[in-house]
């Protein structure tokens, strides 16, 4: 029972309801109890009629429907309206007593709230975490009032051990628990968020994140040249401008959603304005399951810092002109988007990702994620471009971060900068620093 609840001879009510009941009745215990029961009855019937109507049928009986898990509810009938209302009130009181609040029971309401209050992609990710780690587990079936910090912590630690979770995965799993309990507090179901009291475990218990070799994180000068050459050859063969998008991005380092959203009208002389992006759309089915339903263009980038103006190199201008000329030659147009499919529709991110995998040596759908010895996606192109700028030592880190579209410069420095120059090519530097000086 929360701090605002009272219990008068087994009748639960809020302090506000008790005050109202005492004002409406003579100040005697029996009168107050009767008034509370009347108020409760009125509230139940009012809530019921918000969804189901009560009517006098042609057979002379009073009828309504009650929830039974189906879409329309179960039909019930009684001889008088009073008898039907008594049945309705008893039904909901009994259901309330039988309902045991668990994470499993709260989840559908929470994910609906998440779907409406945050990005639908975020809700979709939360749904995946729930289905993968929570659904069917013992912890989600335990009554909320019986859960403790210890029980929740033990379940999480066992999950880390059983599923070999990395630190990142652990944070995703615990994040769902934190937010579900936050929702329960907002709905006055509980008063304390137990998961947020769990002490963060030792980093030694987590599985190590597999670190890829540098050659699989960014393109070397050699592999970059190979990919661009292969992309141009495939464009000549297929006339698919997605190959030109790959070549272009080795000059712009755009997120793939930004790349497929650029338009001719974004170009101004020697620069291009990056002002929008493609995002995935999500919807829900009749069972409340969130699923990906398509793509759309939004008038903003991933972050405010993503709105930026970039220099068009001679190569960038060349690839853009090739794509526009190809569209015109085939009469293809979707507004003024630069990359258009052969059906005349703007390309989606997967079109670029798929041809990039082919340029990396993949030749069939089954093996599309298995690329030995080369980077595997558009993100690697971004890292390569950013690392090349950093290695050149011609621009300050803040300008490189702006080029990448990062709000925080530390993001660029920590996750995007790698050495594109092999260590062996720096032999003269080591000799200069460590070499002995003649006496």
C-alpha positions as CSV (number, residue, x, y, z in Angstrom):
1,X,0.0,0.0,0.0
2,X,1.4,3.4,-0.9
3,X,1.6,6.4,1.4
4,X,-1.6,7.9,0.0
5,X,-3.8,4.8,0.7
6,X,-6.0,4.0,3.6
7,X,-7.6,0.7,4.7
8,X,-10.9,1.0,6.6
9,X,-12.1,-2.5,7.6
10,X,-10.7,-4.0,4.4
11,X,-12.0,-1.2,2.2
12,X,-9.1,0.4,0.3
13,X,-9.3,4.1,-0.5
14,X,-7.1,7.1,-1.0
15,X,-6.9,9.8,1.7
16,X,-8.7,12.2,-0.7
17,X,-11.6,9.7,-1.0
18,X,-11.8,9.2,2.7
19,X,-12.0,12.9,3.2
20,X,-14.7,13.2,0.6
21,X,-16.6,10.3,2.2
22,X,-16.5,11.9,5.7
23,X,-17.7,15.2,4.3
24,X,-20.6,13.5,2.5
25,X,-21.6,11.3,5.5
26,X,-22.3,11.5,9.2
27,X,-19.0,11.0,11.0
28,X,-19.6,7.5,12.1
29,X,-17.5,4.5,11.0
30,X,-20.5,2.7,9.4
31,X,-21.6,5.8,7.5
32,X,-18.1,6.4,6.2
33,X,-17.8,2.8,5.0
34,X,-21.1,2.9,3.2
35,X,-20.1,6.1,1.5
36,X,-16.8,4.7,0.5
37,X,-18.5,1.6,-1.0
38,X,-21.0,3.8,-2.9
39,X,-18.2,6.0,-4.3
40,X,-16.2,2.9,-5.3
41,X,-19.3,1.5,-7.0
42,X,-19.9,4.7,-8.9
43,X,-16.3,4.8,-10.0
44,X,-16.3,1.2,-11.3
45,X,-19.5,1.6,-13.2
46,X,-18.3,4.9,-14.7
47,X,-15.0,3.3,-15.9
48,X,-16.9,0.3,-17.3
49,X,-19.3,2.4,-19.4
50,X,-16.3,4.3,-20.9
51,X,-15.7,1.1,-22.9
52,X,-18.9,-1.0,-22.8
53,X,-22.4,0.2,-22.9
54,X,-25.3,-1.1,-20.8
55,X,-28.6,-1.5,-22.6
56,X,-32.1,-3.0,-22.2
57,X,-32.4,-5.7,-24.9
58,X,-35.6,-6.7,-26.8
59,X,-35.9,-9.8,-24.6
60,X,-36.5,-7.6,-21.6
61,X,-33.1,-8.3,-20.0
62,X,-30.3,-5.8,-19.2
63,X,-27.1,-6.5,-21.0
64,X,-23.4,-5.5,-21.3
65,X,-20.1,-6.9,-22.2
66,X,-17.1,-7.6,-19.8
67,X,-13.4,-7.9,-20.7
68,X,-12.3,-11.5,-21.3
69,X,-9.1,-11.0,-23.3
70,X,-10.9,-10.9,-26.7
71,X,-11.4,-7.9,-28.9
72,X,-15.1,-7.3,-28.2
73,X,-15.6,-8.8,-24.7
74,X,-18.0,-11.4,-23.3
75,X,-21.8,-10.7,-23.4
76,X,-23.6,-11.0,-20.0
77,X,-27.3,-10.4,-19.1
78,X,-29.4,-10.0,-16.0
79,X,-33.1,-9.6,-15.3
80,X,-32.8,-6.1,-13.8
81,X,-30.4,-3.2,-14.3
82,X,-29.5,-3.3,-10.5
83,X,-28.6,-7.0,-10.7
84,X,-26.4,-6.3,-13.8
85,X,-24.7,-3.4,-12.1
86,X,-24.1,-5.6,-9.0
87,X,-22.5,-8.2,-11.3
88,X,-20.3,-5.6,-13.0
89,X,-19.0,-4.2,-9.7
90,X,-18.4,-7.7,-8.2
91,X,-16.6,-8.7,-11.4
92,X,-14.1,-5.8,-11.3
93,X,-13.5,-6.1,-7.5
94,X,-12.8,-9.8,-7.9
95,X,-10.5,-9.2,-10.8
96,X,-8.6,-6.5,-8.8
97,X,-8.1,-8.9,-5.9
98,X,-6.9,-11.7,-8.2
99,X,-4.5,-9.5,-10.1
100,X,-0.9,-10.0,-9.1
101,X,1.3,-7.2,-10.4
102,X,4.4,-8.4,-11.9
103,X,6.9,-7.1,-14.5
104,X,5.3,-9.4,-17.0
105,X,1.8,-7.9,-16.4
106,X,3.2,-4.3,-16.5
107,X,5.3,-4.8,-19.6
108,X,2.5,-4.4,-22.3
109,X,1.4,-1.0,-20.7
110,X,5.1,0.1,-20.4
111,X,6.0,-0.8,-24.0
112,X,2.9,1.1,-25.2
113,X,4.0,4.1,-23.2
114,X,7.5,3.8,-24.6
115,X,6.2,3.6,-28.1
116,X,4.2,6.8,-27.7
117,X,6.7,8.8,-25.6
118,X,10.0,8.0,-27.3
119,X,11.4,7.2,-30.7
120,X,9.6,4.2,-32.1
121,X,13.0,2.7,-33.0
122,X,13.9,3.0,-29.3
123,X,10.7,1.2,-28.3
124,X,11.5,-1.5,-30.9
125,X,15.0,-2.0,-29.4
126,X,13.5,-2.2,-25.9
127,X,11.0,-4.8,-27.2
128,X,14.0,-6.9,-28.6
129,X,15.8,-6.7,-25.2
130,X,12.6,-7.9,-23.4
131,X,12.0,-10.7,-25.9
132,X,15.6,-11.9,-25.8
133,X,16.4,-11.7,-22.1
134,X,13.2,-11.2,-20.0
135,X,10.4,-13.0,-21.7
136,X,9.6,-16.3,-20.0
137,X,12.2,-15.8,-17.2
138,X,11.4,-16.3,-13.5
139,X,12.0,-12.7,-12.4
140,X,9.2,-11.3,-14.6
141,X,6.6,-13.5,-12.9
142,X,7.4,-12.5,-9.3
143,X,5.1,-10.1,-7.5
144,X,6.5,-6.6,-7.6
145,X,5.9,-6.2,-3.8
146,X,8.1,-9.2,-3.1
147,X,11.0,-8.2,-5.2
148,X,14.2,-6.9,-3.5
149,X,17.4,-5.3,-4.6
150,X,19.1,-8.6,-3.8
151,X,16.8,-10.7,-6.0
152,X,17.0,-8.4,-9.0
153,X,20.8,-8.1,-8.6
154,X,21.2,-11.9,-8.4
155,X,19.1,-12.4,-11.5
156,X,21.1,-9.9,-13.5
157,X,24.4,-11.4,-12.4
158,X,23.3,-14.9,-13.3
159,X,22.1,-13.6,-16.7
160,X,25.6,-12.1,-17.3
161,X,27.2,-15.5,-16.5
162,X,24.7,-17.6,-18.5
163,X,24.5,-15.4,-21.6
164,X,28.1,-14.2,-21.5
165,X,26.9,-10.6,-21.6
166,X,29.3,-7.7,-22.4
167,X,29.2,-4.6,-20.3
168,X,27.2,-2.9,-23.1
169,X,24.6,-5.7,-23.2
170,X,24.3,-5.6,-19.4
171,X,23.5,-1.9,-19.6
172,X,20.8,-2.5,-22.2
173,X,19.2,-5.2,-20.1
174,X,19.3,-3.2,-16.9
175,X,18.1,-0.1,-18.7
176,X,14.8,-1.9,-19.5
177,X,14.4,-2.8,-15.9
178,X,15.2,0.7,-14.7
179,X,12.7,2.3,-17.1
180,X,9.9,-0.3,-16.4
181,X,10.2,0.5,-12.7
182,X,10.2,4.3,-13.5
183,X,6.9,3.7,-15.3
184,X,5.5,1.9,-12.3
185,X,6.4,4.8,-10.0
186,X,4.7,7.3,-12.4
187,X,1.6,5.1,-12.3
188,X,1.7,5.0,-8.5
189,X,2.1,1.2,-8.5
190,X,5.3,1.3,-6.5
191,X,7.2,4.0,-4.6
192,X,10.9,2.9,-5.0
193,X,12.9,2.1,-8.1
194,X,14.8,-1.0,-6.8
195,X,16.9,-1.6,-10.0
196,X,18.4,1.9,-9.7
197,X,19.7,0.9,-6.2
198,X,21.7,-2.0,-7.6
199,X,25.4,-1.5,-7.3
200,X,27.3,-1.7,-10.6
201,X,29.2,-5.0,-10.7
202,X,32.9,-5.5,-11.2
203,X,34.0,-5.1,-14.9
204,X,35.8,-8.4,-14.6
205,X,32.5,-10.4,-14.8
206,X,31.6,-9.2,-18.3
207,X,32.5,-11.0,-21.5
208,X,35.2,-9.2,-23.5
209,X,34.0,-7.4,-26.5
210,X,35.7,-8.9,-29.5
211,X,38.2,-6.4,-30.8
212,X,38.6,-6.5,-34.6
213,X,41.9,-6.0,-36.2
214,X,42.6,-2.5,-37.5
215,X,42.4,-3.8,-41.1
216,X,38.7,-4.8,-40.5
217,X,37.8,-1.4,-38.8
218,X,39.0,1.0,-41.5
219,X,40.1,0.8,-45.1
220,X,43.8,1.0,-45.8
221,X,44.9,3.0,-48.8
222,X,45.1,-0.2,-50.8
223,X,41.7,-1.7,-49.8
224,X,40.1,1.7,-50.3
225,X,41.4,1.9,-53.8
226,X,40.2,-1.7,-54.5
227,X,36.7,-0.9,-53.3
228,X,36.4,2.3,-55.3
229,X,37.7,0.6,-58.5
230,X,35.3,-2.3,-58.0
231,X,32.4,0.1,-57.4
232,X,33.1,2.0,-60.6
233,X,33.5,-1.3,-62.5
234,X,30.2,-2.5,-61.2
235,X,28.5,0.8,-62.0
236,X,29.6,0.5,-65.6
237,X,28.3,-3.1,-65.7
238,X,24.9,-2.6,-63.9
239,X,24.3,1.2,-64.1
240,X,23.3,1.0,-60.4
241,X,24.1,4.5,-58.9
242,X,24.3,3.0,-55.4
243,X,27.9,2.1,-56.4
244,X,28.5,5.8,-57.0
245,X,27.1,6.5,-53.6
246,X,29.9,4.3,-52.1
247,X,32.5,6.2,-54.1
248,X,31.1,9.6,-53.1
249,X,31.1,8.7,-49.4
250,X,34.8,8.2,-49.4
251,X,34.8,12.0,-49.8
252,X,32.0,13.0,-47.5
253,X,31.9,10.4,-44.7
254,X,28.1,10.7,-44.3
255,X,25.9,8.4,-42.2
256,X,24.2,6.1,-44.7
257,X,20.8,7.7,-43.8
258,X,22.3,11.1,-44.7
259,X,23.8,9.8,-47.9
260,X,20.6,8.5,-49.4
261,X,18.8,11.7,-48.4
262,X,21.0,14.3,-50.2
263,X,19.4,16.3,-53.1
264,X,20.6,18.4,-56.0
265,X,19.2,21.5,-54.2
266,X,21.5,20.8,-51.3
267,X,24.5,21.7,-53.5
268,X,25.7,25.3,-53.6
269,X,28.8,25.9,-55.7
270,X,31.7,23.9,-54.1
271,X,29.8,22.8,-50.9
272,X,26.9,20.5,-50.0
273,X,24.5,21.1,-47.1
274,X,23.7,18.1,-45.0
275,X,20.3,18.9,-43.5
276,X,18.1,15.7,-43.4
277,X,18.3,11.9,-43.1
278,X,16.4,8.7,-43.7
279,X,15.0,6.9,-40.6
280,X,13.2,3.6,-40.2
281,X,9.5,3.7,-39.6
282,X,7.8,1.4,-37.1
283,X,4.2,0.3,-36.5
284,X,2.3,-2.1,-34.2
285,X,0.2,-5.1,-35.1
286,X,-3.1,-6.1,-33.4
287,X,-1.2,-7.8,-30.6
288,X,0.8,-4.7,-29.8
289,X,4.0,-6.1,-31.4
290,X,6.3,-3.4,-32.8
291,X,7.6,-4.1,-36.2
292,X,9.6,-2.2,-38.9
293,X,7.2,-0.9,-41.6
294,X,9.4,1.1,-43.9
295,X,11.5,4.2,-44.3
296,X,10.9,8.0,-44.3
297,X,12.9,11.2,-44.7
298,X,13.0,13.5,-41.7
299,X,14.0,17.2,-41.9
300,X,16.9,16.8,-39.5
301,X,20.0,14.6,-39.0
302,X,20.8,12.2,-36.1
303,X,21.9,15.1,-33.9
304,X,21.8,18.9,-34.2
305,X,25.6,18.8,-34.9
306,X,24.8,16.6,-37.9
307,X,23.4,19.6,-39.8
308,X,26.6,20.8,-41.5
309,X,28.2,22.1,-44.7
310,X,30.9,20.0,-46.4
311,X,33.4,20.8,-49.1
312,X,32.8,19.0,-52.4
313,X,36.2,17.6,-53.7
314,X,36.7,17.2,-57.5
315,X,36.1,13.5,-57.1
316,X,32.9,14.1,-55.1
317,X,31.6,16.5,-57.8
318,X,32.4,13.8,-60.4
319,X,30.5,11.1,-58.7
320,X,27.5,13.3,-58.1
321,X,27.4,14.4,-61.8
322,X,27.7,10.7,-62.9
323,X,24.6,9.8,-60.8
324,X,22.6,12.8,-61.9
325,X,23.5,12.2,-65.6
326,X,22.5,8.5,-65.2
327,X,19.1,9.5,-63.7
328,X,18.4,11.9,-66.6
329,X,19.5,9.4,-69.2
330,X,16.9,6.9,-67.9
331,X,14.2,9.4,-67.1
332,X,14.4,8.6,-63.4
333,X,13.3,11.2,-60.9
334,X,12.1,11.3,-57.3
335,X,11.9,15.0,-56.5
336,X,15.6,15.9,-56.8
337,X,17.2,13.1,-54.8
338,X,20.6,12.3,-56.2
339,X,20.5,8.5,-55.7
340,X,17.4,7.0,-57.3
341,X,16.7,3.3,-57.9
342,X,15.8,1.8,-61.3
343,X,12.2,2.0,-60.4
344,X,12.4,5.8,-60.1
345,X,12.2,5.8,-56.3
346,X,14.7,7.3,-53.9
347,X,17.2,4.7,-52.7
348,X,17.1,3.4,-49.1
349,X,20.1,2.7,-46.9
350,X,20.1,-1.1,-47.6
351,X,20.7,-0.4,-51.3
352,X,24.1,1.3,-50.5
353,X,25.0,-1.3,-47.8
354,X,24.3,-4.2,-50.1
355,X,26.5,-2.9,-53.0
356,X,29.3,-2.0,-50.5
357,X,29.3,-5.6,-49.3
358,X,29.6,-6.8,-52.9
359,X,32.5,-4.5,-53.4
360,X,34.1,-6.1,-50.4
361,X,33.9,-9.6,-52.0
362,X,30.5,-10.9,-50.9
363,X,28.6,-12.4,-53.7
364,X,25.4,-13.9,-52.2
365,X,22.8,-13.1,-49.6
366,X,23.9,-16.0,-47.3
367,X,27.4,-14.6,-46.9
368,X,26.6,-10.9,-46.9
369,X,27.9,-10.3,-43.4
370,X,31.0,-12.5,-43.7
371,X,33.8,-10.4,-45.1
372,X,37.2,-11.6,-44.4
373,X,40.0,-9.1,-43.9
374,X,38.0,-6.0,-44.9
375,X,35.7,-3.5,-43.1
376,X,32.1,-4.5,-43.5
377,X,29.9,-1.4,-43.8
378,X,29.4,2.3,-44.4
379,X,30.5,3.1,-40.8
380,X,34.0,1.9,-41.8
381,X,34.0,4.5,-44.6
382,X,33.2,7.2,-42.1
383,X,36.0,6.1,-39.7
384,X,38.4,5.9,-42.7
385,X,37.7,9.4,-43.8
386,X,37.9,10.8,-40.3
387,X,41.1,9.0,-39.6
388,X,42.7,10.2,-42.8
389,X,41.9,13.8,-41.9
390,X,43.4,13.3,-38.5
391,X,46.5,11.6,-39.8
392,X,47.1,14.4,-42.2
393,X,47.6,16.8,-39.2
394,X,46.2,19.6,-41.4
395,X,43.0,20.2,-39.5
396,X,42.3,20.7,-35.7
397,X,40.3,18.0,-34.0
398,X,37.3,20.3,-33.5
399,X,37.0,20.9,-37.2
400,X,37.3,17.1,-37.9
401,X,34.5,16.6,-35.3
402,X,32.4,19.1,-37.1
403,X,33.0,17.4,-40.4
404,X,31.9,14.1,-38.8
405,X,28.7,15.7,-37.5
406,X,29.5,14.9,-33.8
407,X,28.3,17.2,-31.0
408,X,31.0,16.0,-28.6
409,X,34.6,16.0,-29.8
410,X,35.4,13.2,-27.5
411,X,33.1,10.9,-29.6
412,X,35.3,11.5,-32.6
413,X,38.5,11.1,-30.7
414,X,37.5,7.9,-28.8
415,X,35.6,6.0,-31.5
416,X,36.4,7.2,-34.9
417,X,40.1,8.0,-35.1
418,X,42.5,5.2,-36.1
419,X,45.9,5.2,-37.7
420,X,45.6,4.8,-41.4
421,X,49.4,4.9,-41.8
422,X,51.1,1.5,-41.2
423,X,53.6,1.6,-38.3
424,X,56.4,0.4,-40.5
425,X,56.1,3.6,-42.6
426,X,57.0,5.6,-39.5
427,X,60.4,4.0,-39.0
428,X,62.2,7.3,-39.5
429,X,60.2,8.8,-36.6
430,X,61.3,6.0,-34.2
431,X,64.9,6.3,-35.4
432,X,64.8,10.0,-34.8
433,X,63.3,9.7,-31.3
434,X,65.1,6.6,-30.0
435,X,68.3,6.7,-32.0
436,X,71.6,7.2,-30.2
437,X,73.5,10.4,-30.7
438,X,77.2,10.2,-31.6
439,X,79.5,11.5,-28.8
